[in-house]
């Protein structure tokens, strides 16, 4: 079940990338318009910098995926390597670089960090607009000299998390990574503008609790759940252990140790 975002009005703005605009509009079942209008809440626009999502009210600039610059570059260069909590949470140690299935990929930031540290990452993102942004970011990154080799280890799969796990064939992923949207209330002024827009578009994940049991049944070694620090356990299932930060934590559910034969 997807979060209900049918109230969001969306269009693709014509900006000189006609073939790309037509394909995207068909995929999302939205119109292509000649200019931005307050009839819509958000517009998608192709530029030389890639596909961007823009709130029509101007409260934020375009949201786009750029793995070669900005936050992604900073995390790649200064993020702390395999000593950072994300790396520890998925079980990186020594030469161990587990295969990851990221079932809630979003804009791909955590998947990119894991790939930059040597993991092979398969990604799933069911929200069509977010998926389109991620797909565009991956395509541009493939051509970049600094990150092309990294994104070659990132594979965006079709479908949604629950159906993918139900129909899984072949070798199981060693680690399944979950970062479901958590419904926040109050203190909205403390939420960054970009995240607030993202939440408005995506909504929460009302079926998030259903993911954990299926993930535990599929992952060969562990399931890692990223949560706000004070959020309840997913599906009220206590993890084996946690790694806590200032605002977020990683809940780790272990099926088998990476040192096990």
Secondary structure as GFF3:
##gff-version 3
##sequence-region A 1 261
A	DSSP	beta_strand	10	13	.	.	.	ID=ss1
A	DSSP	alpha_helix	18	28	.	.	.	ID=ss2
A	DSSP	beta_strand	32	33	.	.	.	ID=ss3
A	DSSP	beta_strand	42	47	.	.	.	ID=ss4
A	DSSP	beta_strand	50	55	.	.	.	ID=ss5
A	DSSP	alpha_helix	70	78	.	.	.	ID=ss6
A	DSSP	three_ten_helix	81	83	.	.	.	ID=ss7
A	DSSP	alpha_helix	85	90	.	.	.	ID=ss8
A	DSSP	beta_strand	100	102	.	.	.	ID=ss9
A	DSSP	alpha_helix	109	116	.	.	.	ID=ss10
A	DSSP	beta_strand	121	124	.	.	.	ID=ss11
A	DSSP	alpha_helix	128	141	.	.	.	ID=ss12
A	DSSP	alpha_helix	148	151	.	.	.	ID=ss13
A	DSSP	beta_strand	154	157	.	.	.	ID=ss14
A	DSSP	alpha_helix	161	166	.	.	.	ID=ss15
A	DSSP	beta_strand	175	178	.	.	.	ID=ss16
A	DSSP	three_ten_helix	188	190	.	.	.	ID=ss17
A	DSSP	alpha_helix	193	202	.	.	.	ID=ss18
A	DSSP	alpha_helix	208	218	.	.	.	ID=ss19
A	DSSP	beta_strand	222	228	.	.	.	ID=ss20
A	DSSP	three_ten_helix	234	236	.	.	.	ID=ss21
A	DSSP	beta_strand	241	244	.	.	.	ID=ss22
A	DSSP	beta_strand	248	254	.	.	.	ID=ss23
###
